[in-house]
């Protein structure tokens, strides 16, 4: 049996999640020598089915108190296993020559734990495995990654950051040397080459300078409109309806990138409540959580949480829990057909297309009468104003015609 020790360090992080905990653990082999060292932070987002065929999502972090029972070390493979409250989180390492890597991360969660999964319909343990991008770690160095890295699956999202791990420890002590993840390595750009100007020969003919060439900025196509509906159970009608095309804009350092949400590859879930309803959208590149609030008279989009990866592999995680968007009366739907953009945080911008939502008081599974956004209402004013102006012009022409005709008729009688 391998002896273990676990020391918990409390660290605060307020970007998206609640307070998170840095967990520091060590694993020793049969000779009481250090073989694995780890100091890391992990957050979980798990969707599960409640009693009554309702869907729910919970978020929690790796707690400060864990054990390493079941961890194992050998010459070619090692297993770090963290146990907490009937749940386990483990990483399997293998070594090849002078480099090692993490082959898989496995999270097993027990739905019978009602403190974490209240009112869960199942009482079984579910395991989810993902392939991390922890590769080519030089032997006798620690793998370090302060950046956030999110691993997504159908029902579970795992976010790791502030990671410091060393497997296959030698000399019974943690190495001070570091192998950093790609996200932590600063990107350096070479300065543009300088050219010595060459004096052009003098000629008598005047030649027009060549026209400047411009490189067109690539633009994304308009996002496809997705239609999402949440039902309390399979035999009931929808309690939440949402139709929209979504695009997000991200500003990271000096780079700005936009990403469309593809509804064809989106898995959606959610739940309906009296005062709060949620819609969760999960794709291969991002997870979007929309939370709607209801104050008995009006509803609104109250919170938005988006995590994912850009096309360059950079991890992002942004949230705002104090929004007042898409407001309409309870019992009605909110509609805005024109493109809208909303600044969610200093980094994140949300774009919507052909938007219509109704998170409360849905009747017969269809949208109720819509309350339109201001831009849609203004778009109707223009044709109405033009129509009124044309009508007034026609009336003036008709009045002038009849007045002129009456005068002509009176003149004819007098001459007769």
C-alpha positions in Angstrom: 0.0 0.0 0.0 1.2 3.5 -0.7 1.3 6.0 2.0 0.0 9.4 1.3 -0.2 12.9 2.6 -2.5 15.8 1.6 -2.2 19.4 2.5 -4.9 21.8 1.4 -4.2 25.4 0.5 -7.1 27.9 0.2 -6.8 30.2 -2.8 -9.4 32.8 -3.9 -10.4 33.2 -7.5 -13.3 35.4 -8.5 -13.3 35.4 -12.3 -16.3 33.1 -12.8 -16.6 30.5 -10.1 -17.1 30.9 -6.4 -14.1 30.6 -4.1 -11.9 27.8 -5.3 -9.4 25.7 -3.4 -5.8 24.8 -4.4 -5.1 21.2 -3.3 -1.5 20.1 -2.7 -0.9 16.4 -2.4 2.0 14.0 -2.4 2.1 10.2 -3.1 4.9 8.0 -1.8 5.9 4.5 -3.0 6.6 1.3 -1.1 10.0 2.6 -0.1 8.4 5.8 1.4 9.9 7.9 -1.4 8.1 10.7 -3.2 6.8 9.6 -6.6 4.0 12.1 -7.4 3.5 15.7 -6.5 0.5 17.8 -7.4 -0.8 21.3 -6.6 -3.9 22.3 -8.6 -7.4 23.7 -8.8 -10.4 22.0 -10.4 -14.0 23.1 -10.9 -16.8 20.9 -12.1 -20.1 21.6 -13.8 -22.4 18.5 -13.9 -25.8 18.2 -15.6 -28.0 15.4 -14.2 -31.7 14.3 -14.2 -33.9 15.1 -11.3 -37.0 13.2 -10.1 -39.9 14.1 -12.4 -37.7 14.1 -15.6 -36.3 17.6 -14.8 -32.8 18.6 -15.8 -30.5 20.4 -13.4 -26.9 21.6 -13.4 -24.6 22.0 -10.4 -21.2 23.6 -10.1 -18.7 22.7 -7.4 -15.0 22.7 -6.8 -12.5 20.1 -5.8 -12.7 20.4 -2.0 -9.8 21.1 0.3 -9.9 17.8 2.0 -9.0 14.9 -0.2 -7.3 11.5 0.1 -5.0 9.8 -2.3 -6.1 6.2 -1.6 -5.7 4.1 -4.8 -2.8 6.2 -6.2 -0.1 4.1 -7.7 3.5 4.4 -8.9 5.6 2.2 -11.2 8.6 2.6 -13.5 6.4 3.1 -16.6 3.0 4.4 -15.4 1.6 6.3 -12.4 -1.9 7.1 -11.2 -2.9 10.1 -9.1 -6.3 9.5 -7.5 -8.1 12.1 -5.4 -11.1 10.9 -3.3 -13.7 13.2 -1.8 -17.2 12.5 -0.6 -17.7 9.3 -2.6 -16.4 10.9 -5.8 -13.0 10.5 -7.4 -10.8 12.5 -9.8 -7.7 10.7 -11.2 -4.9 11.3 -13.7 -3.0 8.4 -15.4 0.6 9.2 -16.5 2.9 7.2 -18.7 6.6 7.8 -19.5 8.5 7.2 -22.7 12.3 7.7 -22.5 13.0 11.2 -21.2 9.4 12.6 -21.4 6.1 11.8 -19.7 2.5 12.7 -20.4 -1.0 12.4 -18.9 -3.0 9.9 -20.9 -6.4 10.4 -19.4 -8.3 12.3 -16.7 -11.2 10.4 -15.2 -13.9 11.9 -13.0 -16.4 9.6 -11.2 -19.3 11.1 -9.4 -21.9 9.5 -7.2 -25.5 10.7 -7.8 -26.6 9.3 -4.5 -24.7 12.2 -2.8 -27.8 14.3 -2.3 -25.8 17.2 -0.8 -24.2 17.7 -4.2 -27.0 16.3 -6.5 -30.2 17.1 -4.7 -33.3 15.3 -5.9 -31.3 13.2 -8.4 -33.4 10.6 -10.1 -30.6 8.0 -10.2 -28.4 6.7 -7.4 -25.5 5.3 -9.5 -21.9 6.3 -10.0 -21.0 7.7 -13.4 -17.5 8.0 -14.8 -16.3 10.4 -17.5 -12.9 10.3 -19.1 -11.2 13.0 -21.2 -7.8 13.3 -23.0 -5.8 16.2 -21.6 -3.2 18.1 -23.5 -0.4 17.4 -21.0 2.3 16.0 -23.2 6.0 16.1 -23.8 6.8 16.9 -20.1 10.5 16.6 -19.6 11.5 14.0 -17.0 12.5 15.4 -13.6 10.5 18.6 -14.3 7.2 19.8 -13.1 4.4 20.5 -15.5 3.0 24.0 -14.9 -0.1 25.6 -16.3 -1.6 28.7 -14.7 -4.0 29.2 -17.6 -7.5 27.7 -17.4 -8.0 24.5 -19.4 -11.6 23.3 -19.8 -12.5 19.7 -20.8 -16.0 19.3 -22.0 -18.2 16.2 -22.4 -22.0 15.6 -22.7 -22.8 16.1 -19.1 -19.6 17.2 -17.4 -17.3 20.2 -17.8 -14.0 20.2 -15.9 -11.8 23.4 -15.6 -8.2 23.1 -14.4 -5.9 26.0 -13.6 -2.9 26.9 -11.4 -1.7 23.3 -12.1 1.8 22.1 -10.9 2.3 18.4 -11.3 5.3 16.1 -11.3 5.0 12.4 -12.0 7.9 9.9 -11.8 9.7 11.9 -9.2 13.4 10.9 -8.6 15.8 11.8 -5.8 12.8 11.9 -3.4 12.1 15.6 -4.0 10.1 17.8 -6.2 12.0 19.4 -9.1 12.4 23.1 -9.3 12.6 22.9 -13.1 9.4 23.7 -15.1 7.8 22.5 -18.3 5.2 25.1 -19.1 2.0 24.6 -21.0 1.6 26.3 -24.4 -1.0 28.7 -23.0 1.5 30.1 -20.5 4.3 30.6 -23.0 4.3 34.3 -24.1 4.0 34.8 -27.8 6.9 36.8 -29.3 6.7 38.4 -32.7 9.8 39.2 -34.7 10.2 42.9 -35.5 9.4 43.8 -39.1 12.5 43.8 -41.4 13.9 47.2 -42.2 14.9 48.1 -45.7 17.3 50.8 -46.8 15.4 53.0 -49.3 16.8 52.9 -52.9 16.8 56.2 -54.8 14.7 55.8 -57.9 16.4 56.9 -61.2 15.2 60.2 -62.6 13.2 59.9 -65.8 11.2 62.4 -67.8 8.1 60.3 -68.0 5.6 60.5 -65.1 4.4 57.1 -63.9 1.4 56.8 -61.7 2.2 54.9 -58.5 0.6 51.5 -58.2 -2.7 51.3 -56.4 -2.5 50.2 -52.8 -3.6 46.7 -52.1 -5.8 45.9 -49.1 -6.3 42.5 -47.5 -10.0 41.9 -46.8 -10.9 41.2 -43.2 -12.5 37.7 -43.0 -16.1 37.9 -41.8 -18.2 35.2 -40.3 -21.5 34.2 -41.9 -24.7 35.1 -40.1 -25.2 32.4 -37.4 -27.8 29.8 -38.0 -30.9 30.2 -35.8 -31.2 27.4 -33.3 -34.6 26.4 -31.8 -34.4 25.2 -28.2 -37.2 24.0 -25.9 -37.1 22.6 -22.4 -39.7 20.3 -21.1 -40.3 19.3 -17.4 -40.7 15.7 -18.7 -41.2 13.8 -21.9 -45.0 13.8 -21.7 -45.4 17.5 -21.1 -45.3 20.6 -23.2 -42.3 23.0 -23.2 -41.8 25.3 -20.2 -39.0 27.3 -21.8 -38.6 28.4 -25.5 -35.7 30.1 -27.2 -35.0 30.8 -30.8 -31.8 32.7 -31.8 -28.6 32.8 -33.7 -25.6 33.5 -31.4 -22.1 34.9 -31.9 -19.6 35.8 -29.3 -16.7 38.2 -29.6 -13.6 37.8 -27.4 -10.8 40.3 -26.8 -7.7 38.7 -25.5 -4.6 40.9 -25.1 -4.4 42.7 -28.5 -6.4 40.1 -30.4 -10.1 40.0 -31.1 -11.9 36.9 -32.4 -15.5 36.1 -33.1 -17.1 32.6 -32.9 -20.6 31.5 -34.1 -22.6 29.0 -32.1 -23.6 26.1 -34.4 -27.0 24.8 -33.4 -26.4 21.6 -35.4 -23.7 20.5 -33.1 -25.2 21.9 -29.9 -26.4 19.8 -26.9 -29.0 21.7 -24.9 -30.5 21.2 -21.5 -32.0 23.3 -18.7 -34.7 23.6 -16.1 -37.8 25.7 -15.4 -38.6 27.2 -12.0 -41.0 29.7 -10.5 -38.5 32.5 -10.1 -35.5 31.2 -12.1 -35.0 29.2 -15.3 -31.9 28.0 -17.1 -30.8 27.1 -20.6 -27.4 25.3 -21.1 -25.9 25.1 -24.6 -22.8 22.8 -25.0 -20.7 22.4 -28.2 -17.2 21.1 -28.9 -15.7 24.6 -28.4 -17.9 26.4 -25.8 -20.5 26.0 -23.0 -23.1 28.8 -22.6 -25.3 29.0 -19.6 -28.2 31.5 -19.6 -30.1 32.2 -16.4 -33.5 34.0 -16.5 -35.0 35.7 -13.5 -38.7 36.4 -12.8 -40.0 39.0 -10.4 -43.7 38.0 -10.9 -44.3 40.9 -13.3 -41.4 40.8 -15.7 -38.7 38.4 -16.7 -35.1 39.2 -17.9 -31.8 37.5 -18.7 -30.1 37.8 -15.4 -26.8 35.9 -15.8 -24.6 34.7 -18.6 -21.7 32.3 -18.2 -19.5 31.2 -21.2 -16.4 29.0 -21.1 -14.5 27.4 -24.0 -11.5 27.6 -26.3 -10.7 29.8 -29.2 -9.5 28.5 -32.6 -6.0 29.1 -31.4 -6.5 26.9 -28.4 -6.7 29.7 -25.8 -9.0 29.0 -22.9 -11.5 31.6 -21.8 -14.1 31.8 -19.0 -16.3 34.9 -18.6 -19.5 35.6 -16.7 -21.8 38.4 -15.7 -24.5 37.7 -13.0 -26.0 41.1 -12.9 -27.7 41.6 -16.3 -31.0 43.1 -17.2 -31.5 42.0 -20.9 -34.4 40.7 -22.9 -37.0 42.1 -20.5 -40.7 41.4 -21.1 -43.9 40.8 -19.2 -44.4 37.4 -17.7 -46.8 35.6 -20.0 -45.4 37.3 -23.1 -42.3 36.5 -25.1 -39.4 38.8 -26.0 -38.5 39.3 -29.7 -35.7 41.1 -31.5 -35.2 40.2 -35.1 -32.5 42.7 -35.9 -28.8 42.0 -35.0 -28.0 43.1 -31.5 -24.8 43.3 -29.6 -24.3 43.4 -25.8 -21.1 44.0 -23.8 -21.2 41.3 -21.2 -17.7 41.9 -19.7 -14.6 43.9 -20.7 -13.5 40.8 -22.8 -16.8 39.3 -23.9 -19.4 40.6 -26.4 -22.6 38.7 -27.2 -24.3 39.1 -30.6 -27.9 37.9 -31.2 -29.8 37.3 -34.5 -33.6 36.7 -34.9 -34.0 36.4 -31.1 -37.2 35.2 -29.4 -37.3 33.9 -25.9 -39.9 32.9 -23.3 -38.5 31.3 -20.2 -41.7 31.5 -18.1 -45.5 30.9 -18.4 -45.4 29.1 -21.7 -48.8 28.0 -22.8 -49.5 25.0 -25.0 -45.8 24.8 -26.0 -45.8 27.9 -28.2 -44.6 31.4 -27.9 -47.1 34.0 -26.5 -47.6 37.5 -28.0 -44.2 39.1 -28.4 -42.9 42.3 -26.8 -40.5 43.7 -29.4 -37.2 45.4 -28.9 -36.9 49.1 -29.7 -35.1 48.6 -33.0 -37.8 46.3 -34.3 -40.5 48.8 -33.2 -38.6 51.6 -34.9 -38.3 49.6 -38.1 -42.1 49.6 -38.4 -42.4 53.3 -37.9 -40.6 54.1 -41.2 -43.1 52.4 -43.5 -46.0 53.7 -41.4 -44.7 57.3 -41.7 -44.1 56.9 -45.4 -47.7 55.5 -45.8 -49.2 58.4 -43.9 -47.3 60.9 -46.0 -48.5 59.3 -49.2 -52.0 59.3 -47.9 -51.9 63.0 -47.1 -50.4 63.7 -50.5 -53.2 61.8 -52.2 -55.8 63.7 -50.2 -54.2 67.0 -51.2 -54.2 66.1 -54.8 -57.8 65.0 -54.7 -58.9 68.1 -52.9 -57.1 70.3 -55.5 -58.7 68.3 -58.3 -62.2 68.8 -56.9 -61.7 72.4 -56.2 -60.4 73.1 -59.6 -63.2 71.1 -61.2 -65.8 73.1 -59.3 -64.3 76.4 -60.4 -64.2 75.3 -64.0 -67.9 74.2 -63.9 -68.9 77.6 -62.4 -67.0 79.5 -65.1 -68.8 77.5 -67.8 -72.2 78.4 -66.4 -71.4 82.1 -66.4 -70.2 82.2 -70.0 -73.4 80.4 -71.1 
